[in-house]
């Protein structure tokens, strides 16, 4: 099964290691027949692709679960979602058929589909005009190098080449207190290619600071809205699960089972653009 899940609200501060532990516990509680690796120390066959960094909210995180038995994806989605804490929400579950598309026999095949991500960054305290001017300067540049500490030490790399789309706009009206209603606020929307080393939203903010002196007075609120195959002509992203949907649902008695009721999530944001707001 390939699973799309969201990381919302306070759960955006959860590390990837803690998320993986929560998923493993939820799989056990939900009674999902997960497969285990062989060897002296077997572990559940659950793998992750393109996980967002700690502190970043996301509407498009992906994982794969190997099963020992056929299960209806709607039932897996409902059971797994009910077993996870609010804020880690299962959005979609799609079965993968052996022999179809890039079958599970090819490790990393699904990760190859994740060519780019679409991001939304809220910059409180930044006038929209300043953000638009910084974006224009960024897009006019041929090369913007930033430095970041990586596992291999400090590296300098170009962030401009990875940015396919970058736009600035004013924040939408929200329910902030009256005294803060007139405070400036800007939104950056971007599509960034996945590259090596990975270009992250904070790298692009560093580039905007270098080239246009754009320095938000408060920490930005970063949300990944989507990731998937990139249309080079339009800069749009396709759903990476679509090729698996074309193979069709599983057959058998279990395919007729219906998913259980969705648990309520009081206080959780109703849309991707509300993810960055503090509860």
N, C-alpha and C positions, 0 to 999 in steps of 0.2 A: 504494500500500500504506500502511495505517496500522499503526504499530508501537508496542507498549508495551514499555518497557524499564525495568530496575531499576538503581539506583546504590547500590552496597553497599560495606561495608568501608571501606578507605582511599580508594576512589574517590569517597566523598562529599565529599572536599576538592578535587575537580577542578572547575575553573571551567566554566561553560557553553561558553565559547569553545573550551576544550581538548576538551570532549566532542564538540562539532560537528566539530572537526578529526579526532578519532579515528573518528567515524562515517563521514566522507567517505573516509578511508583504508580502513576496513573494507569499505565498499561496493565500492571498486576491487579490493581483494584478493579479495573474494568473487565477483567477476565479475558483479555485479548490473547489468543494463542501465539505468542511471539516465539520466533525461532531463536536458538542460541548457537553461538560459534562452538567449534570443536576445540579440543586441547585441554590443558591442565586447569586453566581458569576461564571457563566459558562465560560469555557475556551476551546480553540480548542484542539481536541484529537490528539496531537502530542507528541510523547515520544521518548527519545533518549537512545541509548545503548552504553556503553563503550566509552564515549567521551574522546578525547585526551586533554591533559592539554594545557593551554595557552602558546604560544611560540613554540609549537610542530606542525609541518606540518603533514598532513595525506592524504593518498590515500584511506582510508577505514574507514570512519565514517558512522554510521547507525542511521536512525530514522524511525519511523512508523507513518503513517497518517491515521486516521479513516475518511472514506468518507460516505456521505449520498446517493450517487449515484454511479453507475458503471462508470468507466472511463478507456479509453485505456491507458495502462502504458506508451507507447511511447509518447502519447500526454501529459500526466502528466509530463514526464521527460523533454520534450522540453519546455513546458510552464513554469515550475518551474525553469528550468535552465536559461531561458531568463529573469526571474524576479529577480534573485539573482545577487549580484555584482560579477565581475570577481575575481576569487580566491576562491569563494564558488561555486563549480561546481558539478552538478548532474551527477553521473556516471552510475547509474542503478536504475530502478524502477520495482518492481515485485509485482503483486497482491497476496493477501492472501485470500484463500477461506475458508469460515466457514465450519467446519466439516472435513477439510483436514489437515493432519500433526498436528502441534501444533497450532490450530486455535486461533484467537484473544481472544477467551473466557478465555484463560489461560494467565493472566498477567505475563510478564517476560519470556515467553517461548522462544522468540527469543534471549534474552540476554543469555539464557542457552547455546546457540550454540557458543557463543564467548568465547572459552576456552583459547585462546592464541593470541598473536600479534607477527608479524614479524616487526622488526625495523631496520633502517639504521641510523648510527650516523657518521657524518663526524667530524674528529678531525684535524683541521688545526694546524700546528706547531708540530705535533707528528710524529716522524719517524715510518714507518711501522714496522721496526724490534722491536722497543720498544713496540708498540701495540701488536704484536704477542707474545712477551715474557710475557706481562701482561695477555693476554688471556690464555696462557698456565698455568700460576700460578693460575689464577682464576679457571680454570677447574680442576686443581689438588686438589683444596681445598675441604674439606668435608663440611665446615661450614664457611660462611662469614656473620657476623652480622653487620648491619648498624643501625644508629639511625635517626629517622625523626620525626618532629612535625606533629601530626595528629589531627583530631577533638577531639580525646580522650586524647590528651596530647602527650608527647614524648614517642615513642615506639621503642624498639629494635626488629629487626626481621631478619631472615636469607634470603639473596637474592640468595644464590647459588642454593637452591633447586628449585627455580622457573625458572632457565635458562635451556632451553632444547637444544639450539644451540647457540654457540658464536664463531665467526670467525673474523679474522683481515686480511685486505688486503691494498694494496697501492691505493691511490686515482686515479681515471681515469683522463686522460688529460682534461683540460678545457680551457677556454678563459681568464684566469687571465693575468694580465699585465706581461710583460717580466721580470721585476725585481722580481716578486713573483713566477715565473714559477718553480724555483728550491727549493722553500720552502717545507719542509717536510709536509706530509699530510697522514693520515690513515683513513680507513673506518672500522667501526665495524658493523657486521651484526649479529643479534640475534633473536631467537625465545624465548619468555618469556610467561610462563603460567600465566593466570589470577588467582590471589589468594587473600586471605584476611589476612593482609592488602595487597593492591595492590603493586606489585614490579614494579617501574617505571624505565625508562632508566637512569635517574639521580641517582637512588639508585645503579644501577649496576656500574655506573661510580665512585660512592663513594666507592664501594667495590674494584674496580680496583686500586683506589688510596691507599686504606688501605693495600692491599696485595702486590702491585707491585710498589707503588709510581708513578702511571701514572697520571699526572696532566697536562691537556691541557692548553696552555697559552692563549687561546681564547675560548669563549663560543662554545660548540658543537652545530652542526646543526642536529636536530633530526627529522626523518620522519618515521611515521608508514606506512608500505607498505601494510599490510593486517592484518586482524583478522578473526578468525573463528574456526571451529572444529579442534582439534589437532590430528594428526596421531602419536601416541606414539612410533611407530616403526621407523618412518623416520624423525619425527620432522617437517613434512610438514603441511600446513594448507589448508583445503578445503574451498570452497565458501559457506558462511552461507546462501546464498539465493537459493542454488541449490534445497533444499527440496521444496521450494515454486514454483520453475519453473516446477517441475514434476507434479504439480496439473493442469497446463495448463492455457492459457490466458482466460480472461473474454469473455462471449458470448454477442450477441446483436449488434445493429447497431453501437454503439460507438466503438466496437472492430475493426471496419473497418477503423476508422479514422487514419490518418497518422500524425506523429509528425512534428512539424514545423522545420524550418531551425535552425541549431545551431549557436549561436552568436559567432563572432570571439573573441578571447581572446589574443590580442596582448601583447607580453611581458611575457605571462605565460609560465612556463616550459613545455617542450614537453614530459617529462618522469618523473617517480617517483624519479629517481636518481638526477634529476636536481632541485627538489623541494626546497632543502636547500639553493640553490644559491640565493644571494641577487639580487633583480631586478636592 
